[in-house]
Amino acid sequence: MATILIPCKIPKFVNLDVLKLFVSKDILGNKEYFDEQKITYTISNPKKAEWLMHKSIKGSKLIGNGNKNLDIELDKIGIDVSVLTLNRNISNEKSLIQNFTTGNELDMLFLNNDCEEAVDIFKDKLKKKYQCISKEIYYLIFICQKNNIYLTSLKLCCENIDDMMFSTRTRQNIIINNFIDNKFGQVKLYKSKKRLELRLHKDILHHESSVRLF
């Protein structure tokens, strides 16, 4: 079954040596605080994470402040950067897309158990989000686990968005069956948040798509 997000090796345009250096500086600046509080090491803030990634990609441009779809661009490549924390088996969430404009309609679809139509709303929204971007699109995600920082790379296959389907549902969410291989993560559509969210499984850290930075 074709998936929409595919774990892939860290793209060659990312200079891992440079990225490790910047990540180390960021973490070491807060290490005493992390250790005293006995909390997970993490990047200072999401905007700092975008900047760290930008500094490691020669010729790249930060566009996050003026473009809601992507954070960095490099020639024909678009990059979405985020930071997730992995405390147990599944990380916290990354928002893939949010849609308040059809909120009442979505509530009714949940009420009537019309899962396919609910998924179609977000399928169309995703296609519109990326239809004007004739680029390769990557999700480059910092994963923070205990005292370690990893980088995981996922490639977005826009051509597979039409194949998006649901598998199961509860009163509050719909599990998408083929957004990402369930060995590596899960994607759910949440009624209350009107949002499609990605969570990654700890096993992705052992896949070739992930490298340890700190």
Backbone hydrogen bonds, N-H to C=O, Kabsch-Sander energy under -0.5 kcal/mol:
donor,donor_aa,acceptor,acceptor_aa,energy
4,I,178,N,-0.9
4,I,179,F,-0.7
5,L,179,F,-3.2
6,I,4,I,-0.5
6,I,155,K,-2.4
8,C,153,S,-2.1
10,I,208,E,-0.6
14,V,11,P,-1.8
15,N,13,F,-0.6
15,N,56,S,-2.8
16,L,14,V,-1.1
19,L,15,N,-2.4
20,K,16,L,-2.9
21,L,17,D,-1.7
22,F,18,V,-2.2
23,V,19,L,-2.8
24,S,20,K,-2.5
25,K,21,L,-2.0
26,D,22,F,-2.0
27,I,23,V,-2.8
28,L,24,S,-2.9
29,G,25,K,-1.4
30,N,27,I,-1.7
31,K,27,I,-0.7
34,F,30,N,-2.5
35,D,31,K,-3.0
36,E,32,E,-2.5
37,Q,33,Y,-2.3
38,K,34,F,-0.8
39,I,34,F,-2.1
41,Y,146,K,-2.8
49,A,45,N,-2.0
50,E,46,P,-1.8
51,W,47,K,-2.0
52,L,48,K,-2.7
53,M,49,A,-2.2
54,H,50,E,-2.6
55,K,51,W,-2.4
56,S,52,L,-0.9
56,S,53,M,-0.8
57,I,54,H,-1.3
58,K,56,S,-0.6
60,S,57,I,-1.9
61,K,73,E,-2.1
63,I,61,K,-0.5
63,I,71,D,-2.9
64,G,71,D,-1.5
66,G,63,I,-1.4
67,N,63,I,-1.0
71,D,79,I,-2.7
72,I,79,I,-2.0
73,E,61,K,-2.1
74,L,77,I,-2.7
77,I,74,L,-2.3
78,G,136,E,-3.6
79,I,72,I,-2.7
80,D,138,Y,-2.9
81,V,79,I,-0.5
82,S,140,L,-1.5
84,L,142,F,-3.2
86,L,144,C,-3.2
87,N,85,T,-0.6
88,R,90,I,-0.6
91,S,200,L,-2.5
92,N,85,T,-1.6
94,K,198,L,-2.3
96,L,196,L,-3.3
97,I,196,L,-1.2
99,N,194,K,-2.7
103,G,100,F,-1.8
106,L,102,T,-2.6
107,D,103,G,-2.2
108,M,104,N,-1.9
109,L,105,E,-2.2
110,F,106,L,-2.3
111,L,107,D,-2.3
112,N,108,M,-2.4
113,N,110,F,-1.2
114,D,109,L,-2.9
115,C,113,N,-1.5
118,A,114,D,-1.8
119,V,115,C,-2.6
120,D,116,E,-2.2
121,I,117,E,-1.5
122,F,118,A,-1.1
123,K,119,V,-2.3
124,D,120,D,-2.6
125,K,121,I,-1.7
126,L,122,F,-2.3
127,K,123,K,-2.1
128,K,124,D,-2.2
129,K,125,K,-2.0
130,Y,126,L,-1.6
131,Q,127,K,-1.1
133,I,130,Y,-1.6
134,S,132,C,-0.8
135,K,133,I,-1.5
136,E,76,K,-2.2
137,I,156,L,-0.5
138,Y,78,G,-2.5
139,Y,154,L,-3.3
140,L,80,D,-2.5
140,L,138,Y,-0.6
141,I,139,Y,-0.6
141,I,152,T,-2.9
142,F,82,S,-2.8
142,F,140,L,-0.5
143,I,141,I,-0.5
143,I,150,Y,-2.4
144,C,84,L,-3.0
144,C,142,F,-0.6
145,Q,143,I,-0.6
145,Q,148,N,-2.4
148,N,145,Q,-2.4
150,Y,143,I,-2.8
151,L,211,V,-2.7
152,T,141,I,-2.7
153,S,209,S,-1.9
154,L,139,Y,-2.3
155,K,6,I,-2.8
156,L,137,I,-2.6
157,C,4,I,-3.4
157,C,155,K,-0.6
158,C,156,L,-0.9
160,N,157,C,-2.0
161,I,158,C,-1.6
163,D,160,N,-1.5
164,M,161,I,-1.9
167,S,175,I,-2.8
168,T,175,I,-0.7
170,T,173,N,-2.9
174,I,189,L,-2.2
175,I,168,T,-2.8
176,I,174,I,-0.5
176,I,187,V,-2.8
177,N,165,M,-2.3
178,N,165,M,-0.7
184,F,181,D,-2.3
185,G,181,D,-1.2
186,Q,199,R,-2.6
187,V,176,I,-0.6
188,K,197,E,-2.1
189,L,174,I,-2.9
190,Y,188,K,-0.6
190,Y,195,R,-2.9
191,K,172,Q,-2.7
191,K,189,L,-0.5
194,K,190,Y,-1.0
195,R,190,Y,-1.1
196,L,97,I,-2.8
197,E,188,K,-2.8
197,E,195,R,-0.5
198,L,94,K,-3.0
199,R,186,Q,-2.4
201,H,184,F,-2.9
202,K,89,N,-2.5
204,I,201,H,-1.9
205,L,202,K,-1.7
206,H,203,D,-1.6
207,H,204,I,-1.3
210,S,207,H,-2.0
211,V,151,L,-2.1
213,L,149,I,-3.4
214,F,149,I,-1.7
